[in-house]
Amino acid sequence: MTDDFATPARFQGPTADLPLRGQTILVVEDSRLASEALRLMCYRSGARIRRADCLRAAQRHLQTYRPAAIIVDMGLPDGNGADLIAMIRAAPAGALPVIGLSGDPDLAGEALNAGADRFLTKPIASLALFQRTVLELLKQDRPAGEPSVDGPPLPPDPAALADDLSHAAALLDRGRPGMGYAARFLAGVARDAHDEALHAAARALSRDVSAVAALSRARGLLEARLATMDML
């Protein structure tokens, strides 16, 4: 799956408020919630975003397009983001700027060892950090003028969150051998949604996918969240 979101001013040059205008960023991320947050950061920076939700889709994209930079989540449904980072770094066509991404800061070393230029922890702390990281990789300064000012953290997008939680429920219902990925995916969604109870339950399940009590608690909390969303 590849999504293409265009910004309305893509044919103009960068400005202080839109320092990434004219650039295209490929986001390789399986969570709609995390992708939506990145889409808004790109939009508020003037960049165009394309999204791939797995390694296979990212590879197809890179056969056709050459983005200005790539953001790669470390945990993907069909493999490890580090493998994609290493493939990008080894490509003979020339190195593209790559940012590793994960909610687990301990994966920074794995991303950087695979060849990532930078690593960001989800959820990304601020728009300013996002802009500064990408501009550094593109080796360009922020345009002169008053820079954009960070507002409060963006609230979770309800539709994207509902989609991710429904997807997590379907993954858990499939059972093993994909339970480890399902637990990690749910933990990432819960973390990005600032749902501490669900995050803790998903983390406990990821540590032992055979634990019946851990699975029962994660499923119960997940069903409760989905039931609440159905009433909205």
BELPEWO-V817021 format. One record per run of one state. SS is the DSSP state (a for helix, b for strand, c for the rest). FROM is the first residue (numbers start at 1). TO is the last residue. If there is no record, write none. Layout:
SS&FROM&TO  SS&FROM&TO
//
This chain:
c&1&1  b&2&5  c&6&23  b&24&28  c&29&31  a&32&45  c&46&47  b&48&52  c&53&54  a&55&64  c&65&68  b&69&73  c&74&74  b&75&76  c&77&78  b&79&80  a&81&90  c&91&96  b&97&102  c&103&104  a&105&114  c&115&117  b&118&121  c&122&126  a&127&137  c&138&157  a&158&174  c&175&178  a&179&192  c&193&195  a&196&207  c&208&211  a&212&230  c&231&232
//
